[in-house]
Amino acid sequence: MKRLTCFFICFFLSEVSGFEIPINGLSERSLPGESEEMMEEVDQVTLYSYKVQSTITSRMATTMIQSKVVNNSPQPQNVVFDVQIPKGAFISNFSMTVDGKTFRSSIKEKTVGRALYAQARAKGKTAGMVRSSALDMENFRTEVNVLPGAKVQFELHYQEVKWRKLGSYEHRIYLQPGRLAKHLEVDVRVIEPQGLRFLHVPNTFEGHFDGVPVISKGQQKAHVSFKPTVAQQRICP
């Protein structure tokens, strides 16, 4: 079964001007005859849930990315959590829960972090590292060896200040689940005391996700919800 490789969602917000959300994406599709049951049989690791929640209040954005997976294989499997965050964003918390036991991270300066990351990897321990991956994005990656039947949850929190350009500012969320998710959800809430004039969500998926984003807008608040089904993820162009 081919995997969903990425979704890309971009939010544009303008105080007393507007709120625009273009949605772009890329995926490798399964064969038309494949079913969700077949996906479960083939995948050694099942992505049960992938959620992104983002709240923007007075140009301060707080975002949470959560991934829940289970190892269906009779053998241990390496599970990777690999996400992209905007360059300049501050990681406030990262935690990993394996079969009910939670491990919390400590955030270090880059030079110290690189050394500790190398030491942890050399000892076979779990570690995460932030690397620059593009002009406007950075990459956070960690992996853990998961025993047969075990469940693991990754959760990353980060914050960023939205800087205005020509009266508007941009909020980007890059989704890269790595495989089809049984439950894929993006939830964005905007609260701007100075007001919002318009909300626009352009869809660049050639109509495949028409009606999937649920959008609501008031004078000072906006809400965008994106919950594609597994079948809809398969046909992503």
Secondary structure in CASP SS format (residue, H / E / C, confidence):
PFRMAT SS
TARGET T0000
AUTHOR 0000-0000-0000
METHOD secondary structure of the structure
MODEL  1
M C 1.00
K C 1.00
R C 1.00
L C 1.00
T C 1.00
C E 1.00
F E 1.00
F E 1.00
I E 1.00
C E 1.00
F E 1.00
F E 1.00
L E 1.00
S E 1.00
E E 1.00
V C 1.00
S C 1.00
G E 1.00
F E 1.00
E E 1.00
I C 1.00
P C 1.00
I E 1.00
N E 1.00
G E 1.00
L E 1.00
S C 1.00
E C 1.00
R C 1.00
S C 1.00
L C 1.00
P C 1.00
G C 1.00
E C 1.00
S C 1.00
E H 1.00
E H 1.00
M H 1.00
M H 1.00
E H 1.00
E H 1.00
V H 1.00
D C 1.00
Q C 1.00
V E 1.00
T E 1.00
L E 1.00
Y E 1.00
S E 1.00
Y E 1.00
K E 1.00
V E 1.00
Q E 1.00
S E 1.00
T E 1.00
I E 1.00
T E 1.00
S C 1.00
R C 1.00
M E 1.00
A E 1.00
T E 1.00
T E 1.00
M E 1.00
I E 1.00
Q E 1.00
S E 1.00
K E 1.00
V E 1.00
V E 1.00
N E 1.00
N C 1.00
S C 1.00
P C 1.00
Q C 1.00
P C 1.00
Q E 1.00
N E 1.00
V E 1.00
V E 1.00
F E 1.00
D E 1.00
V E 1.00
Q E 1.00
I E 1.00
P E 1.00
K C 1.00
G C 1.00
A C 1.00
F E 1.00
I E 1.00
S E 1.00
N E 1.00
F E 1.00
S E 1.00
M E 1.00
T E 1.00
V E 1.00
D C 1.00
G C 1.00
K E 1.00
T E 1.00
F E 1.00
R E 1.00
S C 1.00
S C 1.00
I C 1.00
K C 1.00
E C 1.00
K H 1.00
T H 1.00
V H 1.00
G H 1.00
R H 1.00
A H 1.00
L H 1.00
Y H 1.00
A H 1.00
Q H 1.00
A H 1.00
R H 1.00
A H 1.00
K C 1.00
G C 1.00
K C 1.00
T C 1.00
A C 1.00
G E 1.00
M E 1.00
V E 1.00
R E 1.00
S E 1.00
S C 1.00
A C 1.00
L C 1.00
D C 1.00
M E 1.00
E E 1.00
N E 1.00
F E 1.00
R E 1.00
T E 1.00
E E 1.00
V E 1.00
N E 1.00
V E 1.00
L C 1.00
P C 1.00
G C 1.00
A C 1.00
K E 1.00
V E 1.00
Q E 1.00
F E 1.00
E E 1.00
L E 1.00
H E 1.00
Y E 1.00
Q E 1.00
E E 1.00
V E 1.00
K C 1.00
W C 1.00
R C 1.00
K E 1.00
L C 1.00
G C 1.00
S E 1.00
Y E 1.00
E E 1.00
H E 1.00
R E 1.00
I E 1.00
Y E 1.00
L E 1.00
Q C 1.00
P C 1.00
G C 1.00
R C 1.00
L C 1.00
A E 1.00
K E 1.00
H E 1.00
L E 1.00
E E 1.00
V E 1.00
D E 1.00
V E 1.00
R E 1.00
V E 1.00
I E 1.00
E C 1.00
P C 1.00
Q C 1.00
G C 1.00
L E 1.00
R C 1.00
F C 1.00
L E 1.00
H E 1.00
V C 1.00
P C 1.00
N E 1.00
T C 1.00
F C 1.00
E C 1.00
G C 1.00
H C 1.00
F C 1.00
D C 1.00
G C 1.00
V C 1.00
P E 1.00
V E 1.00
I E 1.00
S E 1.00
K E 1.00
G C 1.00
Q C 1.00
Q C 1.00
K E 1.00
A E 1.00
H E 1.00
V E 1.00
S E 1.00
F E 1.00
K C 1.00
P C 1.00
T C 1.00
V H 1.00
A H 1.00
Q H 1.00
Q H 1.00
R H 1.00
I C 1.00
C C 1.00
P C 1.00
END
